[in-house]
Amino acid sequence: MKQKYLTVFAAMFVAAATSLSAADMATVVTIHGLARYSTGNNVWLPLHEGKQLPAGSVIQTASESWVDVSLDSSLGSAQEGFSEQTQVIHRFTYGAGSTGETQQNVIRLRENTVLAIDRLAFENTGADTVCDIGLDLRAGRVFGNVKKLSSASKYEVKLPNGVAGIRGTIYDFNAAGIVAIPSGGAVASYFDSNGELATKVVSGGQLLDMTTGTIKDISTAQENQYLDEAKAVAPPTGNGPTAPFNPEPTYNPSPHTGGQVPQVTEGEAFSARIG
């Protein structure tokens, strides 16, 4: 029943009047350590820098690994070399002398994370670009840096117990139910301890714990750490995949409910929900 209500709530976020293109791709910009991806049928392949992923893809990071991914239509359709792509990505990061407003949508999957790209579509209306981005954080943590979106755009992140709709925002979400918003804002809907659907607005500098329903201020030190990370996301290496730190990586996948399953090694099937 909870899943039914969450599905209905998620549909509210995606009910845009404009029909969007479904041909856009996410681009893997940086990999530290090892990661893999699947586009269906529980078939997993090693992930590498420069890889373009369509909606429906699932990404999983190994222990001590992270991946930066651009969710930007211009990179998804660009016919450029990898080094040129990373230079484009670099120009969106804050950097010295920047106004602090990103020009790209980028995410960082932290270690032991399973994330699906449910929706990724863009349309140029002539006056603006409308995007429809939907992510599904099934395990672990994801850090995001979101550019200012048009009023018709949709950007949501599902968690095992809820969903958050965000605008131009820096966010750090944990599948355990932690929604941190160092900058910008988000509206989160989730099931509280009584099983009732609750909705809360999380403003910049605040953190919501879905397990307790409490909102608290992010410390100044933590906020500065988030902002520093936003500057560092997707650095322009242009050198191809990072050398593996471990020839036999371990993955720690969890099903959508958050329960733990045994560790598996590269090439083995894992039980995280797909599709």
N, C-alpha and C positions, 0 to 999 in steps of 0.2 A: 504494500500500500504506500509506503514511504517513497519507493522508487517511482510509483505512478504520479504522486504529487510533485516530486522533483522534476519529472519529465514535463509535466504541465507547466511548471514554473519556468523551466528552461525554454520552453516553446514561446513564452511571453517575451523573452529576450530576442528571439530570432524572427519575430513576426514583423519583418520590415516590408514596407510597401513596394520597395524597388526590387526587381529581380536581379540577382547578382551572378556573375560568372563563376563557374566551378572549376576553372582550369588553372588557378593560381597554385603556386608551389611555395613551400617553406624551404629555406636554404640553410644548410649546416655551415656555420662560419668557423667555429673553433672547437676542437676536441682536446681535452686533457685526460689522458688515460684511455679507457676503452668504453665503447658503447655499441649498441646494436639496434636494429629497427626491423619492423615487420609491416607489410602492407596487406596482410591477411593470411588465412589458413595456417596460422601458427608457424609460419616459415620465417626464420630470423637470419639476418645478414649483418656482417660488420658495418658499422657506420663510419664514414670518412668525411673529411672536410670538403666542402663544395657539393655534397650530395643534395639533390632537390627532392623533397618529399611532398606528395599530394595529401589532400584531406583523406582521412581514414588510416593514416600511418600511425604506428605506435613506436615510441622511442624508449629505450631502457639504458640507464647508465650503470656501470659496474661500481664496485667499491673504490673509493679514492679517485673518482672520475667526475668530470662535469662537461657539459656540452652547451654551446651558445648557438641559438637558432634564430634567424631572421624571419619574421612573418610579414614580409613586404612584397607587394605585387611587382615592383620594378625589378627586384632580384629574381623573382620566380619566373619572369618571362624574358629576362635579359639573355642575350647571346654574347656573353662576355667571358673572358678567361677568369680563372679562379682568383688570381692576384688582383684583377680589377674589381671583382666583387668584394673582396675584403677591404679594398680602399674605399669603396662606396659605404660599406658598413662602418668603417672608422669615422667617416664624416658625420654620422649621426650621433656618436657618443658625445658626452659632455665636453671633455677636454679643456685645456687651458683657454681662457678667453671666451668660452661658449656662453650662451644665454641660459643654459641649463634646461632647454627644452629639446627633447629628442625628435629627430625627423624620421625615425624608423621605429617599427615595433620589433622588439627583440626579447627573447627569453633565455634564461640559463637554467638548465636542468642540473640540480646538484646530485651528489652521489646517491646510489641506490634509489633512483627515481624511475617510475613508470608513468609516461604521459602520452595521451593520444591527441592527435590533431583532428578533432571532430569536423570542424568547418573552417574553410579558408577561402574567401571569395572577395573580390574587389570589383567595383564598377566606377568608371569615370563618368559623372553625370554632366560634365561640361563646366559646371560651377564648382564642383567639389568631387572628392573621391569618397565613395561609400564602401565601408568594409564590413564583413561579417566574419568574425573570428570566434571559434569555440574550441576550448581546450578541456581535456578531461584528466585531472591529476589523480591517478589511481593509487600511487604510493610515492613517498618521498617528499621533496620540496622543489618548488619552481620560483625563480626570481624573474620579474618582468619589468620592462621599461617600455611604457606605452606612449606613443605620440598623441598630440591633441587630435581627437576624433571629431568628425562631422556629426551633426545632431542625429542624422539617420543611421549612423554606424552602430554596430553591435560588437562588443568584446566581452566574453564571459569565460569564467573558469569554473568547471565543476569539481567538487570535492566529494569524497565518499558520503558525507552527510549534508551536503548543501551545494549552493552555487553562488558565485559572486559576479555581478556585472560591474565593469569598471570603465572609466573614461581615461583622460590623460593622466597617467598614474605611474608611480613606482610601487611595486608590490612584492611581497614575499609570502607565499602560501605554503602551508604544510598540510599534507593529507590527513594529519591527525586532527585538523579542524582549526588551525591557527591562521588568521587572516591579518597580515601586517601591511599597513599602508603608510610608508614614510612620507609620501607626497601624493597629492591628488585626492581621490575619493573613490569609494566603492559602496554598493548596496548588496548585502549578503542575506540570503534566505537559507534557513537550515532548520532541522528538527531539534527542539530543546530537550531537556532531560525528561519532560513529561510526554514527549512524542508529538508535541504541537509544533506546527509550522510557525517560525518566527522570522521576522525581517528587521534588519538593523542597518543604519547608515554608519559607515566607518570613514571618518575624515582623515585628512593627512596628519601624520604624527600619532595615529592611534593603532591599536591592535585588538582584534576580536578573538576571543576563545569560544568557539562554537560549543564546546563541551560544557561550559558553564554559563554561556551567554553574557559574559562580562566584557566590557571594553575598558582598556586602560591606555594611558599615554606611553608612547615609546620614549625611552630615555634619550637624552641628547647624544650620548656616546653611541648608542645603537643607531640612531637616525643618521649620524655622520658616517657610520660604517656602511649603512645602506647606500648613501649618496656616493661614497667612494667606490662601492661595487658597481653602481650604475655607470660610473666613468670607465670602469675596467672591462665591462661586458663587451665581448666580441672584438678583442684587439686584432689589428690587421697583420697576421703573421705571413700569409701568402706562401708558406713553405710546405703546404700539404699536411697530411695527417701527423699528429704527434706520435713519436715512437712509443710503442706499448710499454707500460711499466711492469706488466706481468703477463707472461705468455699464456697463463691459464687463469683468466679473470674469474671472479665469482660474482654472481648476480644475486640480489636479494629481492626478488619480486614478491608482491603481495596482491591478492585478489582485490576487487573493488571495495569489498567490505572492510579492508584494512587488516585482515587476519594474516598471519605469517605462514609461509610455506618453506620447505627446505631449500637451501642454496643449490643452485645448479651452475654448471660450467658452460662455456661457449659451445653452441651446437646442440645442447639439450633443450627439450621443450620446457616451457614454464607455464604456470597456471594463471598468470594475470589475465584479466578479461580482455578480449580483443573484439573490436567491432562494436 
